[in-house]
Amino acid sequence: MKRTAWNKFIKARDHYRRTVKELSRSLPKLKNIQQKLVENRAGGKTKGDSGPSYIVETPVVYNSAIDDVTAGDEILLILVADNPGRREQAAENRRYLVGPSGKIAEKFFRNNPELGIDFRKNALILNKTPIHTPRTVELRELCRLEAAAGGRAIAKALEESQRSMAALLLEFHQVFSEAPVWIIGYSEMKKGGIFEVYTETLKNLYKPAERRAGKTPAVKNQMYNQLLLFRHFSMNQFTIDLKQQAMKGETTGEALARIGAAYRQRILEV
């Protein structure tokens, strides 16, 4: 990285760290409610699949892998996942995509060397919110548990964290302006989804110039065109979808660009 880019990266990283710390301080009861969610899930008291019991160690997770980035590193991809799960919040990790989905992502890039990306060296990983739950869909249950006790702080913080993380994405993207942005898991970004606020914030951040100029939605700036949306890595959804949609004669990169743009249009241009 050139000195100017490095200084911008440090500024964005520090902003991200402060955002997570401030969010964590603003939610003193979050850890207890998360622990109750984990115990209810382990005891079969929540909807969906049950899961293992564990101790919640990091209620709001900063991706410490970003602290390992040096001025000599080359960031070729910015990847946005959903929120930190069980392994991501563990004190021994506190990094994003280190669980089963992360292993699938690593395998994908290892099996597709033509993309030229080492997932653990060349990808900067963010989330749509840093608030932990065992599974992303359980963010709703987390808010429900708090509401049952007469509170709404978590629900409000969840929305605000999405606005903050969308703004941080743009801040990091401005540093690595040549890197595409893969937003993994678009289903909850639709209207009424858990990450609807994230979606609306992205629209406002990435396309303000077009609206001010009165241009049509078909006119896109370069950074907006770099936003590519995909299905989750979990349960090989990403890989299966790519295989099903790939066209004869396309390279992997070409297929990814086409599929990601189509999902972007479906989610962000409605």
RODO-2510 file (C-alpha; in nm, 4 decimals, decimal comma):
residues 270
     n   res          X          Y          Z
     1     m     0,0000     0,0000     0,0000
     2     k     0,1135     0,3540    -0,0705
     3     r     0,1486     0,5820     0,2308
     4     t    -0,1762     0,7664     0,1554
     5     a    -0,3730     0,4420     0,1283
     6     w    -0,2092     0,3044     0,4425
     7     n    -0,3025     0,6157     0,6414
     8     k    -0,6622     0,5893     0,5188
     9     f    -0,6678     0,2215     0,6145
    10     i    -0,5432     0,2982     0,9670
    11     k    -0,8114     0,5654     1,0020
    12     a    -1,0849     0,3249     0,8849
    13     r    -0,9569     0,0466     1,1113
    14     d    -0,9498     0,2753     1,4150
    15     h    -1,3000     0,3973     1,3327
    16     y    -1,4168     0,0350     1,3140
    17     r    -1,2549    -0,0502     1,6483
    18     r    -1,4153     0,2520     1,8172
    19     t    -1,7535     0,1641     1,6693
    20     v    -1,7425    -0,1863     1,8167
    21     k    -1,6241    -0,0630     2,1564
    22     e    -1,8936     0,2029     2,1753
    23     l    -2,1611    -0,0440     2,0721
    24     s    -2,0438    -0,2918     2,3336
    25     r    -2,0446    -0,0281     2,6084
    26     s    -2,3961     0,0803     2,5136
    27     l    -2,5365    -0,2709     2,5685
    28     p    -2,4455    -0,3799     2,9257
    29     k    -2,7228    -0,6446     2,9318
    30     l    -2,6448    -0,7927     2,5924
    31     k    -2,4181    -1,0724     2,7123
    32     n    -2,6740    -1,2056     2,9612
    33     i    -2,9474    -1,2122     2,6971
    34     q    -2,7151    -1,3791     2,4466
    35     q    -2,6310    -1,6426     2,7069
    36     k    -3,0002    -1,7050     2,7667
    37     l    -3,0464    -1,7440     2,3912
    38     v    -2,7651    -2,0013     2,3795
    39     e    -2,9099    -2,1952     2,6722
    40     n    -3,2629    -2,1885     2,5280
    41     r    -3,1291    -2,3123     2,1981
    42     a    -2,9292    -2,5901     2,3623
    43     g    -3,2379    -2,6904     2,5579
    44     g    -3,4594    -2,6962     2,2501
    45     k    -3,6617    -2,3939     2,3618
    46     t    -3,6096    -2,1871     2,0466
    47     k    -3,7418    -2,2435     1,6966
    48     g    -3,5211    -2,4177     1,4446
    49     d    -3,2279    -2,6478     1,5021
    50     s    -3,0895    -2,6934     1,8499
    51     g    -2,7228    -2,6295     1,9119
    52     p    -2,4453    -2,6819     2,1650
    53     s    -2,4225    -2,4899     2,4883
    54     y    -2,1235    -2,2587     2,5239
    55     i    -2,0140    -1,9515     2,7171
    56     v    -2,0647    -1,6198     2,5406
    57     e    -1,7271    -1,4484     2,5623
    58     t    -1,7525    -1,1606     2,3152
    59     p    -2,1010    -1,0097     2,2748
    60     v    -1,9877    -0,7606     2,0082
    61     v    -1,7020    -0,8852     1,7925
    62     y    -1,4294    -0,6784     1,6304
    63     n    -1,2493    -0,8729     1,3574
    64     s    -0,8974    -0,8794     1,5028
    65     a    -0,7627    -1,0216     1,1742
    66     i    -0,7722    -0,6643     1,0427
    67     d    -0,5011    -0,5779     1,2962
    68     d    -0,2708    -0,8221     1,1143
    69     v    -0,2865    -0,6277     0,7866
    70     t     0,0427    -0,4540     0,7079
    71     a     0,1395    -0,1864     0,4575
    72     g     0,2998    -0,4577     0,2474
    73     d    -0,0177    -0,6635     0,2134
    74     e    -0,2333    -0,6654    -0,0977
    75     i    -0,6081    -0,6577    -0,0367
    76     l    -0,7779    -0,7950    -0,3493
    77     l    -1,1253    -0,8568    -0,2095
    78     i    -1,3564    -0,7133     0,0554
    79     l    -1,6021    -0,9750     0,1774
    80     v    -1,9074    -0,8976     0,3902
    81     a    -2,0673    -1,1810     0,5871
    82     d    -2,3659    -1,1654     0,8251
    83     n    -2,2726    -1,1607     1,1945
    84     p    -2,0306    -1,3406     1,4291
    85     g    -2,1269    -1,6933     1,5303
    86     r    -2,0096    -1,9240     1,8068
    87     r    -1,6518    -1,9687     1,6897
    88     e    -1,6102    -1,6062     1,5839
    89     q    -1,6971    -1,4738     1,9313
    90     a    -1,4689    -1,7158     2,1174
    91     a    -1,1875    -1,5323     2,2971
    92     e    -0,9303    -1,7529     2,1249
    93     n    -1,0503    -1,6320     1,7835
    94     r    -1,2393    -1,3017     1,7697
    95     r    -1,2127    -1,3174     1,3931
    96     y    -1,4767    -1,3415     1,1251
    97     l    -1,5476    -1,6510     0,9151
    98     v    -1,3383    -1,8962     1,1140
    99     g    -1,6153    -2,1539     1,1553
   100     p    -1,7581    -2,4024     0,9030
   101     s    -1,8537    -2,1290     0,6536
   102     g    -1,5036    -1,9865     0,6698
   103     k    -1,3520    -2,3261     0,5976
   104     i    -1,5796    -2,3620     0,2935
   105     a    -1,4701    -2,0169     0,1754
   106     e    -1,1033    -2,1087     0,2161
   107     k    -1,1592    -2,4279     0,0183
   108     f    -1,3376    -2,2389    -0,2607
   109     f    -1,0480    -2,0007    -0,3154
   110     r    -0,7948    -2,2815    -0,2810
   111     n    -0,9812    -2,4775    -0,5497
   112     n    -0,9978    -2,1736    -0,7782
   113     p    -0,6399    -2,0435    -0,7938
   114     e    -0,7169    -1,8582    -1,1172
   115     l    -0,8893    -1,5936    -0,9014
   116     g    -0,5494    -1,5139    -0,7498
   117     i    -0,6850    -1,4708    -0,3974
   118     d    -0,5500    -1,6244    -0,0784
   119     f    -0,8577    -1,5985     0,1431
   120     r    -0,6620    -1,5404     0,4639
   121     k    -0,4091    -1,2973     0,3135
   122     n    -0,5844    -1,1029     0,0376
   123     a    -0,9415    -1,0684     0,1709
   124     l    -1,0629    -0,8086     0,4189
   125     i    -1,3653    -0,9479     0,6029
   126     l    -1,6457    -0,7401     0,7525
   127     n    -1,9955    -0,8224     0,8771
   128     k    -2,3350    -0,6579     0,8428
   129     t    -2,3442    -0,6325     1,2229
   130     p    -2,0825    -0,7231     1,4855
   131     i    -2,3492    -0,8435     1,7320
   132     h    -2,3110    -1,2150     1,8061
   133     t    -2,5769    -1,4868     1,7865
   134     p    -2,5317    -1,8632     1,7304
   135     r    -2,7115    -1,8323     1,3951
   136     t    -2,7939    -1,5151     1,2054
   137     v    -3,1714    -1,5755     1,2085
   138     e    -3,1546    -1,5770     1,5885
   139     l    -3,0931    -1,2026     1,5900
   140     r    -3,4729    -1,1838     1,5840
   141     e    -3,4959    -1,4128     1,8878
   142     l    -3,2343    -1,2050     2,0674
   143     c    -3,4492    -0,8943     2,0218
   144     r    -3,7607    -1,0883     2,1227
   145     l    -3,6009    -1,2042     2,4480
   146     e    -3,5092    -0,8466     2,5365
   147     a    -3,8552    -0,7202     2,4411
   148     a    -4,0133    -0,9836     2,6677
   149     a    -3,8206    -0,8240     2,9535
   150     g    -3,9431    -0,4791     2,8525
   151     g    -3,6368    -0,3570     2,6617
   152     r    -3,5604    -0,2364     2,3108
   153     a    -3,1964    -0,1337     2,3339
   154     i    -3,0692    -0,4348     2,1381
   155     a    -3,3216    -0,3909     1,8573
   156     k    -3,2222    -0,0251     1,8200
   157     a    -2,8515    -0,1090     1,8421
   158     l    -2,8905    -0,3806     1,5788
   159     e    -3,0291    -0,1259     1,3342
   160     e    -2,7674     0,1353     1,4190
   161     s    -2,4876    -0,1197     1,3898
   162     q    -2,6021    -0,2002     1,0366
   163     r    -2,5794     0,1662     0,9422
   164     s    -2,2338     0,1872     1,0954
   165     m    -2,1060    -0,1283     0,9264
   166     a    -2,2382    -0,0163     0,5864
   167     a    -2,0584     0,3159     0,6316
   168     l    -1,7410     0,1335     0,7342
   169     l    -1,7650    -0,0844     0,4246
   170     l    -1,7611     0,2261     0,2078
   171     e    -1,4724     0,3695     0,4106
   172     f    -1,2613     0,0561     0,3583
   173     h    -1,3734     0,0308    -0,0043
   174     q    -1,2452     0,3827    -0,0671
   175     v    -0,9049     0,2645     0,0548
   176     f    -0,9057    -0,0466    -0,1654
   177     s    -1,0980     0,1056    -0,4537
   178     e    -0,9858    -0,1562    -0,7060
   179     a    -1,1125    -0,4466    -0,4955
   180     p    -1,4552    -0,5975    -0,5615
   181     v    -1,6932    -0,6301    -0,2663
   182     w    -1,8630    -0,9663    -0,2181
   183     i    -2,1672    -0,9423     0,0074
   184     i    -2,2444    -1,2963     0,1135
   185     g    -2,5991    -1,3891     0,2129
   186     y    -2,8542    -1,1665     0,0433
   187     s    -3,1782    -1,3332     0,1578
   188     e    -3,2100    -1,1306     0,4806
   189     m    -3,1244    -0,8091     0,2940
   190     k    -3,4678    -0,7986     0,1326
   191     k    -3,7505    -0,5785     0,2573
   192     g    -3,8604    -0,7080     0,5964
   193     g    -3,5372    -0,9035     0,6436
   194     i    -3,2979    -0,8786     0,9356
   195     f    -3,0574    -0,6703     0,7281
   196     e    -3,3045    -0,4419     0,5520
   197     v    -3,1448    -0,1412     0,7242
   198     y    -2,8038    -0,2446     0,5903
   199     t    -2,9480    -0,2634     0,2390
   200     e    -3,1133     0,0772     0,2545
   201     t    -2,7962     0,2333     0,3947
   202     l    -2,5877     0,0849     0,1129
   203     k    -2,8257     0,2330    -0,1411
   204     n    -2,7913     0,5766     0,0152
   205     l    -2,4138     0,5572     0,0485
   206     y    -2,3251     0,4137    -0,2907
   207     k    -2,5719     0,5944    -0,5144
   208     p    -2,6234     0,9496    -0,3813
   209     a    -2,4615     1,1203    -0,6810
   210     e    -2,6990     0,9539    -0,9276
   211     r    -3,0061     1,0669    -0,7351
   212     r    -2,8797     1,4229    -0,6926
   213     a    -2,8099     1,4450    -1,0647
   214     g    -3,1504     1,3011    -1,1463
   215     k    -2,9967     1,0169    -1,3444
   216     t    -3,1708     0,6866    -1,4031
   217     p    -3,0953     0,3806    -1,1877
   218     a    -2,9194     0,2312    -1,4908
   219     v    -2,6323     0,4770    -1,4432
   220     k    -2,3854     0,3333    -1,1939
   221     n    -2,0580     0,4596    -1,0560
   222     q    -1,7544     0,2340    -1,0570
   223     m    -1,7611     0,1478    -0,6882
   224     y    -2,1289     0,0581    -0,7007
   225     n    -2,0560    -0,1791    -0,9883
   226     q    -1,8021    -0,3533    -0,7660
   227     l    -2,0747    -0,4589    -0,5213
   228     l    -2,1525    -0,8240    -0,5917
   229     l    -2,4105    -1,0209    -0,3940
   230     f    -2,4051    -1,3967    -0,3457
   231     r    -2,5600    -1,6795    -0,1495
   232     h    -2,4032    -1,8023     0,1753
   233     f    -2,0930    -2,0195     0,1942
   234     s    -2,2750    -2,2296     0,4552
   235     m    -2,3910    -2,5702     0,3378
   236     n    -2,2061    -2,5009     0,0111
   237     q    -2,4885    -2,2739    -0,1091
   238     f    -2,2380    -2,0383    -0,2756
   239     t    -2,0546    -2,3140    -0,4608
   240     i    -2,3697    -2,4992    -0,5654
   241     d    -2,5295    -2,1795    -0,6946
   242     l    -2,2175    -2,0915    -0,8934
   243     k    -2,2053    -2,4372    -1,0482
   244     q    -2,5743    -2,4283    -1,1420
   245     q    -2,5588    -2,0831    -1,2979
   246     a    -2,2209    -2,0982    -1,4733
   247     m    -2,2455    -2,0762    -1,8511
   248     k    -2,0424    -2,2733    -2,1010
   249     g    -1,7245    -2,0943    -2,1996
   250     e    -1,7228    -1,8597    -1,8984
   251     t    -1,4272    -1,8347    -1,6649
   252     t    -1,5000    -1,8565    -1,2928
   253     g    -1,4340    -1,4854    -1,2603
   254     e    -1,6750    -1,4007    -1,5409
   255     a    -1,9477    -1,6187    -1,3911
   256     l    -1,9016    -1,4617    -1,0487
   257     a    -1,9207    -1,1096    -1,1919
   258     r    -2,2403    -1,1879    -1,3833
   259     i    -2,4153    -1,3739    -1,0996
   260     g    -2,3126    -1,1199    -0,8358
   261     a    -2,4361    -0,8296    -1,0484
   262     a    -2,7704    -1,0031    -1,1083
   263     y    -2,8272    -1,0490    -0,7340
   264     r    -2,7184    -0,6885    -0,6745
   265     q    -2,9842    -0,5723    -0,9173
   266     r    -3,2447    -0,7936    -0,7499
   267     i    -3,1732    -0,6626    -0,3992
   268     l    -3,0398    -0,3083    -0,4351
   269     e    -3,2351    -0,1835    -0,7353
   270     v    -3,5905    -0,2318    -0,6111
***
